[in-house]
Amino acid sequence: MTSTDATACPHCGWPDGGEPFRVLSRHTTATGLTLWTRCGCGSLQVRVADGRGTRVVSRSGPAPGPAPARPDTAGRCRT
């Protein structure tokens, strides 16, 4: 994983502040909260939530293979 100063995913362009992303785990720290999340493109992200707000501090590349279904569209019937 690499650190980041970007405000959007460099792999799919989705804004870091945008939904949807899937929260995989959350951990309370002395300064706030650490969240492990997965972007819609599959990129694993570490987010920190503290007195300065929430930001992505590290991210991986997307997983190989097709992108996972976005949570807002998974399970919907398409006609």
C-alpha positions, 0 to 999 in steps of 0.5 A, a space after each residue: 500500500 502507498 501513502 496518498 495526498 490525493 482526494 480521489 482514487 487514482 485507479 477509478 477516479 471516484 472521490 474519496 469523500 463519495 459513497 459508496 465504499 465498503 467499510 471492512 473494519 473500524 478501530 478506535 485509536 488514541 486520536 480518533 478512528 482508523 477505517 479499512 475500506 474498499 473502493 468500488 474498484 476494489 482498491 483497499 484503503 486506510 482512512 483516518 477520522 480525527 479532529 481534522 476530518 476523514 481522509 484516505 492515508 494509504 491505498 492499494 491498487 485494485 484487486 486483479 480481475 473484474 471490479 466487485 459490484 458496487 453496494 448500491 447496485 448489488 442484487 438489483 434486477 435489471 430489466 
